């Protein structure tokens, strides 16, 4: 089987952050969160990373990230384009929002071919353990009658911010296997505890130990065909109902495969704390955390020698 590839989703608009958050500096020598993810991925065994970006940002990514990483691992950029839609479909008038994480993963998967692949967000700090676990899974994963996938599961209490709301895939598990995943797009740390809302008014509590997805997935090549099929369904069923904002979420595709019995997903647990820059105010928290880890010898400084 081909060597596992790391897919980095970096084409989001960053509306809550107010800018291109993937390039926010968090390390003592100007390192970004994605630098630490790439560093952890490389020492876990990944030798190639495919970035999904907007074409107009290629120059910035080349200067700020690719040029520093290329001597340690192969880097390729692919472009998530709004006009990349199924044949016979049209872009709704007024649509600006990208098609979502499922489309980003599909864009990269088409360029990867028959290699298994991990998928991550560019602006989330996952920790070394997560990359070691997902690489170990992918090295032995095989496509069979039932597709064999994995995800790294985090405790929701370790993944919320003090500065606003976050989106998480809330997971139901049994015996270390994923049974169901529901995308909750508004989870907050409130006075009475962690809770989510679907309408901005009614709140439902979430235990801090609830397992959530941070979009760190491990897929075999068979997932690409499933993505293609569901992207067509998305345009036929979901886009007409919400033309300007409908999103093709990666967990939705996984859920559909689980429900139909076409796939199984192993949950690889992580006790690590998540760090990210959903909001401008989050950046200082990440800076302080990275400084502590660097001082403890977990990362060199500068990261890329």
PAGU-158118 format. One line per field, with one value per residue (C-alpha): y, z, x. Coordinates in pm, whole numbers, always signed. Example, Ala and Ser with C-alpha at 12.3 -4.5 7.8 and 13.67 -1.06 7.14 Angstrom:
// PAGU-158118
v <- [-450,-106]
w <- [+780,+714]
u <- [+1230,+1367]
// end
This chain:
// PAGU-158118
v <- [+0,+355,+567,+761,+1125,+1417,+1638,+1990,+2183,+2550,+2712,+2831,+3196,+3249,+3479,+3458,+3521,+3815,+3720,+3439,+3264,+2981,+3238,+3371,+3348,+3153,+3036,+3228,+3236,+3319,+2962,+2900,+2627,+2434,+2432,+2231,+1994,+1933,+1883,+1628,+1458,+1425,+1267,+1032,+911,+1123,+1218,+1417,+1685,+1807,+2152,+2255,+2633,+2915,+2970,+3341,+3259,+3029,+3293,+3357,+2987,+2929,+3205,+3153,+2772,+2563,+2713,+2618,+2266,+2143,+2012,+1790,+1660,+1685,+1956,+1994,+2256,+2194,+2457,+2448,+2627,+2728,+2636,+2276,+2132,+1821,+1819,+1971,+2179,+2556,+2789,+2962,+3337,+3519,+3217,+3322,+3058,+2761,+2424,+2287,+2036,+1744,+1929,+2028,+1664,+1558,+1817,+1668,+1306,+1342,+1439,+1160,+854,+518,+632,+627,+973,+1166,+1487,+1781,+2145,+2387,+2604,+2335,+2219,+1844,+1726,+1467,+1167,+1223,+1204,+895,+718,+809,+725,+388,+315,+417,+205,-106,+3,-195,-140,-437,-511,-269,+44,+80,+438,+604,+934,+1085,+1163,+1448,+1532,+1834,+1987,+2003,+2167,+2474,+2834,+3102,+3356,+3240,+2936,+2649,+2383,+2018,+1679,+1523,+1148,+843,+549,+186,-48,+199,+230,+531,+478,+823,+1178,+1497,+1831,+2092,+2431,+2634,+2493,+2729,+2722,+2884,+2971,+2648,+2435,+2337,+2345,+2370,+2544,+2497,+2811,+3054,+3029,+2674,+2529,+2161,+2053,+1852,+1655,+1764,+1397,+1386,+1266,+1505,+1510,+1780,+1673,+1450,+1153,+854,+728,+447,+525,+387,+695,+909,+741,+787,+1157,+1192,+1022,+1225,+1555,+1493,+1418,+1737,+1948,+1775,+1777,+2024,+2320,+2391,+2417,+2665,+2800,+3054,+2862,+2484,+2308,+1969,+1858,+1576,+1408,+1392,+1167,+945,+921,+816,+536,+420,+413,+211,-35,+52,+166,+128,+398,+329,+604,+666,+853,+1151,+1320,+1615,+1966,+2133,+2474,+2690,+3044,+3056,+3413,+3682,+3651,+3283,+3361,+3457,+3131,+2936,+3146,+3069,+2697,+2666,+2850,+2602,+2302,+2446,+2515,+2154,+2028,+1900,+2124,+2290,+2664,+2754,+2463,+2428,+2436]
w <- [+0,-69,+214,+417,+314,+537,+404,+550,+510,+491,+261,+523,+541,+912,+961,+1341,+1363,+1126,+899,+765,+1100,+964,+932,+1288,+1464,+1791,+1829,+1956,+1608,+1419,+1391,+1311,+1453,+1128,+1167,+1486,+1324,+1033,+1274,+1475,+1158,+1015,+1328,+1337,+987,+733,+438,+228,+299,+57,+141,+31,-12,-215,-533,-468,-142,-292,-274,+96,+181,-22,+158,+510,+531,+233,+193,+552,+542,+195,+295,+559,+373,+31,+9,-258,-289,-443,-480,-343,-608,-582,-946,-876,-860,-1002,-1370,-1444,-1124,-1084,-819,-643,-691,-400,-282,-135,+134,+42,+5,+331,+480,+276,-46,+81,+159,-182,-356,-193,-229,-606,-610,-377,-575,-398,-81,+260,+411,+733,+730,+966,+1003,+951,+1250,+1519,+1747,+1786,+1980,+1901,+2028,+1776,+1474,+1604,+1653,+1316,+1126,+1300,+1198,+835,+793,+850,+717,+429,+209,+234,+198,+487,+466,+768,+894,+1216,+1397,+1692,+1961,+2208,+2527,+2460,+2787,+2637,+2315,+2407,+2414,+2674,+2398,+2217,+2053,+1855,+1614,+1700,+1581,+1891,+1889,+2016,+2067,+2173,+2232,+2084,+1761,+1634,+1621,+1526,+1490,+1499,+1394,+1661,+1520,+1840,+2157,+2440,+2783,+2991,+3359,+3431,+3214,+2852,+2638,+2278,+2102,+1766,+1765,+1991,+2263,+2396,+2548,+2605,+2837,+2727,+2973,+2964,+2894,+2575,+2285,+1993,+1655,+1574,+1208,+1252,+1041,+886,+558,+315,-60,-82,+97,-210,-411,-123,-111,-484,-452,-153,-306,-588,-333,-143,-451,-531,-178,+55,-162,-288,+74,+179,-134,+33,+343,+296,+384,+281,+620,+627,+933,+747,+484,+752,+928,+610,+555,+916,+887,+565,+705,+438,+687,+1042,+1231,+1514,+1775,+1885,+2217,+2306,+2644,+2494,+2521,+2198,+2111,+1827,+1710,+1645,+1777,+1796,+2175,+2150,+2009,+2340,+2500,+2220,+2245,+2616,+2567,+2292,+2508,+2793,+2562,+2407,+2750,+2848,+2548,+2348,+2053,+1943,+1883,+1603,+1500,+1150,+1183]
u <- [+0,+116,+256,-5,-51,-151,-433,-442,-767,-671,-927,-1176,-1275,-1193,-1490,-1495,-1121,-1135,-848,-627,-588,-373,-90,-126,+211,+213,+576,+877,+1032,+714,+587,+219,-4,+27,+406,+366,+118,+354,+645,+444,+320,+670,+814,+513,+607,+419,+640,+392,+133,-136,-275,-624,-613,-759,-560,-507,-327,-65,+209,+150,+146,+462,+648,+515,+487,+594,+941,+1030,+888,+986,+1329,+1167,+861,+699,+433,+165,-109,-452,-720,-1074,-1275,-1637,-1695,-1589,-1940,-2112,-2203,-2541,-2545,-2515,-2375,-2668,-2689,-2528,-2328,-1991,-1930,-1704,-1878,-1736,-1496,-1627,-1552,-1207,-1126,-1257,-1039,-730,-838,-860,-491,-377,-483,-460,-285,-454,-478,-528,-730,-670,-766,-479,-570,-607,-325,-373,-65,+201,+1,-277,-47,+130,-203,-351,-30,-10,-368,-318,-4,-215,-557,-705,-1008,-1242,-1611,-1656,-1439,-1211,-1163,-1048,-1080,-898,-1152,-1108,-1297,-1517,-1400,-1051,-1166,-1372,-1256,-1323,-1386,-1699,-1854,-1702,-1827,-1765,-1878,-2039,-1978,-2165,-1929,-1951,-1660,-1414,-1614,-1804,-2179,-2298,-2171,-2377,-2233,-2306,-2219,-2263,-2102,-2012,-1855,-2129,-2161,-2348,-2116,-2065,-2378,-2490,-2777,-2941,-3153,-2963,-3226,-3266,-2946,-2868,-2584,-2281,-2070,-1702,-1616,-1825,-1611,-1597,-1431,-1177,-1167,-864,-962,-790,-935,-859,-873,-1227,-1357,-1292,-1567,-1809,-1724,-1791,-2129,-2243,-2129,-2378,-2651,-2561,-2628,-2953,-3099,-2924,-2826,-3181,-3300,-3030,-2857,-2628,-2519,-2560,-2234,-2100,-1968,-1712,-1875,-2209,-2053,-1900,-2236,-2411,-2159,-2200,-2579,-2567,-2313,-2057,-1793,-1668,-1476,-1236,-1213,-854,-884,-667,-642,-453,-588,-690,-553,-676,-740,-1112,-1107,-837,-847,-748,-405,-242,-359,-192,+126,+154,+84,+345,+598,+541,+578,+892,+1043,+964,+1162,+864,+956,+1281,+1306,+1326,+1104,+1251,+1630]
// end
